[in-house]
Amino acid sequence: MLYGDDRVQQIFRNPRVVLVSGYARLPDSVASHSQYQRLGVILAVDSADDRIVAADTTLLTDLAKDFFRALVEGASVTEDIAELIHRVQTRYAGQSGAALTTALRRCLETYSQLKSEHQLPDGNA
């Protein structure tokens, strides 16, 4: 498995990978609310097989970010939608959980819309 800059460069070089993002309002009780107000989820998806090849979030701690990545990376954004949402809802019990789930849903909706409108790269670039 690649990490850091090498991983990002490999993902960037793949012309089929598309980046989608989604955002949701953070609850007032969350520590990062005063700084961010919104929580973001970013997914890098390989349009050849619709699998999440990388994920990130604006969650505050590295542990929370790494945990989110472990929950979603490798999953299909077309076949595993219900499982992805369920996994995050049941395994991430932080105060930002509802916002995290909403932001993830928005990413999945964006990807689905791109796919239905045939706006995803075909990899022949």
Secondary structure, DSSP 8 states (H G I E B T S, - for coil): ---HHHHHHHHHH-TTEEEEEEEEE--TTSTTHHHHSEEEEEEEEETTTTEEEEEEE--SSHHHHHHHHHHHTT-BTTTSHHHHHHHHHHH--STTHHHHHHHHHHHHHHHHHHHHTT-S--S--
